[in-house]
Amino acid sequence: MASVSTRRDTSGQFDSPFSAGMPALTQPTPEDLAKEIARTKEMTDKPFGVNLTILPAIKPPPYAEYRDAIIQGGVKIVETAGYKPQEHIDHFKQHGIKIIHKCTAVRHALSAERMGADAISIDGFECAGHPGEDDIPGLILIPAAADKVKVPMLASGGFGDGRGLAAALALGADGINMGTRFCVTKEAPINEAFKRQMVENDERATNLIFRTLHNTARVMKNAVSDEVVAIERKGGAKFEDVQHLVAGVRGRKAMDEGDTDGGIWSAGMIQGLIHDIPTVKELIDRIVADAEEIIRGRLEAMIK
C-alpha cells in the first residue's frame, strides 16, 4: 500500500503527502509482523501504515493477534480491506489509529464510512489483485464514489504516473494509491527478473483468474495464469482443480528463482505505462512534478 497526493487533506487527519505500508498477512505470524514493524521504524522516520486484509476462511488467521502487533508497534494508519471490517475498525480506533478502508464498490465504501473508516481507497477494475465482481473501471468508479463519500478518498487501480494523479484529482479523489508501480522500483524486494518483465509487458499482460469461483483476481499473464484460465473456461472448475497452480509456495519459489512463468504474481494493467525501474524518490518526485505541470500548464491554459 502506498499513496501520494499533491494536496493536503483539509480534515487534518492525514498530514503527510506520502505514506507507505506493509501487508500484515505476508508475515507468517504476528510475531514476525511485530519484528518487521520494528525494523521499518529503524529504517525510516517517515510515516508508514500496515494493510490488514480480511477474507472469509474456514480457518482464519489470528486477526486479533495481528491487530495487537500493529497497535503495540505504534503504527498510526491501517488500511483494512475485504470482508466485514467492523471489529477491526472498532479495535484500531480505540487506540487512536486512523483507518483507510479499501474497497471496489461505492456501496462498500459507504458501508465502511458508516463503520467509522477515516478514509476510503476506492479500487477500480484495472487494479492488481482483487477488483471485485462488478467490473467498474476507475473512470466511472472514482467520480461515482466522490459524489457520495464524505471522508477523504484515494483512487486505486491503474495509477503509476503524473497523468494518473492529475486525473484522479480531477475525478474527485484526494490522492492515489499505487501497488504494481512501486513493485517496479529499485528498493522493492522483488527479483529483478519480475521487475524487468513488468517493464516489458504492455497493458494487456494480465489475466483474470477465479472468475468462475466469484473471487476474481488480476494477475500477471504468464504460463501458469494462462493454464488457470484455460481450466476455468472448460466449466465446472473447483478451487481444487487449480490449487496446485496458484499455491503460495509455488509462487514464492518462482520469485526466489526469478522464474516469471513459474507461479502466480499479482500485477495490474498499469504495466503498460511502466517503462523504467527508478528509485522510490525518483518516482514520487516525477509523479508530483508531472501532475503539477499538467494542472498548471495544460489544464490552466484551457481556461485562459
ABEGO torsion letter per residue (X at the ends): XBBBBABBBAAGABABABBBBBBAAABABAAAAAAAAAAAAAABABBBBBBBBBBBBABBBBAAAAAAAAAAAGBABBBBBEBGAAAAAAAAAAAGBBBBBBBABAAAAAAAAAAGBABBBBBBAABBEBAEAAGBBAAAAAAAAAAABABBBBBBEGBABAAAAAAAAAAGBAEBBBAAAAABBAABBBBAAAAAAAAABBAAABBBBGAAAGBBBBBBBBAAAAAAAAAAAAEGBBAAAAAAAABAAAAAAAAAAGBAAABBBBBBAAAAABABBBBAAAAAAAAAAAAAAAAABAAAAAAX
